Amino acid sequence: AHARSTVNEQRTWLGLFGKKALSEKNTLWAEAQLRHDVTNQTMNQTLNRFGVLRTLSPKHEAGLLFAYVQTNQLSGTSLREYRPTAQYVFKSVLGSIKD
């Protein structure tokens, strides 16, 4: 039998997202994310992603994005990734918040 162990780590994630209309049907999507490893007190990962979303209907958008991700490992090495991403957005109204 293999012994199992569990490691609990705490992370904090800050993300900033923005959209800018390019035309009636196309929108530029841009985002930046910072991921902090609270357990080891290190900046663990940064992500920058951008691309174009196409409005399919008033409630649906789809598009292709591209991300650059840098992950800093505890060993001191840094990994760099380039990630193509397909994104789908569904817009829904959940209701109003009343005082």
Steps between C-alpha positions, in 0.01 A plus 500: 500500500614851421489767767316814394588847614321831462668838462294811561623820337342843490501711183372847421388583146444850362350533155424808290281459192401751235303517177509766227267506200686483169184496289133412536581126515864482619642574845860506620546296820802563723583365844785482746520264796742487793511186711677521835608194700415610854637181654851560363471882469589505130343640185415167343355587161415784263266468204428745218228408251345685208291430194186580306148394595220489243141576601284210383175628655411742783580227756788313334861585412782274382857561403864402486745627760873462552673491840854542624548331839809515719519264798770543762586174673634466853823358356568843350434398141241673285270333250353693207195382311307624198138387511241535224153513652146471366262710709123495523298764689136458599331816630222452751307728730478351846257757637530821692650561840265690728600717796 
